[in-house]
């Protein structure tokens, strides 16, 4: 992963990075944001399909 001009490497289960807590927090935030977007898509998608069918 490149952040700014620094390259950071991670291995599964590696907790040696000095900012591991911040990294885990950011990964959790990204995961929750992706889940929220998926949940919204599930709600909105059927409505969009109904609107598209009524325009025919």
N, C-alpha and C positions, 0 to 999 in steps of 0.2 A: 504494500500500500504506500503510495507517495502522498505526503502531506507537505505542502510548500516545496522546498527543495530537498527534503529528507525522505529517504526510503526506509520504511519500517517493515520488518518481516515477522510473521506470526506462525506458530505451529499450534495445532490442536492441543489444548491442555496446558500451554505455556503460560505461566503467570509471572515470569521474570521481568516483564517490562515495568519500569517505575510508575507508569500511569495506568496500570491494569484496571484499577477501579473506574477511572474515567472512560477507558475503552469499553469496558463492560456496560457502563451506563449509556454510552452513545449507541452501542449495538442494540441495547434494549429499546432505546428511543426509536431507532430505525425500524426494528421489528414491530413495535406497537404502531408506528405510522403506516407501515405496509399493511398490517392487519386491518387498521381503520379504513384504508383505501380499498381493500378487498371487500370489507363489509359494506361500504358505501356503494361499490360497484354492484354487489348482489342486490341491494335495495333499488338502485336507480335503473339497472339494466332492464328489468321487466317493464318498467314504466316507459322507457325509451322504445322498447319493442312495440308496446301498445300504441304509442304515438305514431310510430312509423307505419303500423298497419292501418291506422285511421286515416292517414294521408293518402292511401292508395285509392 
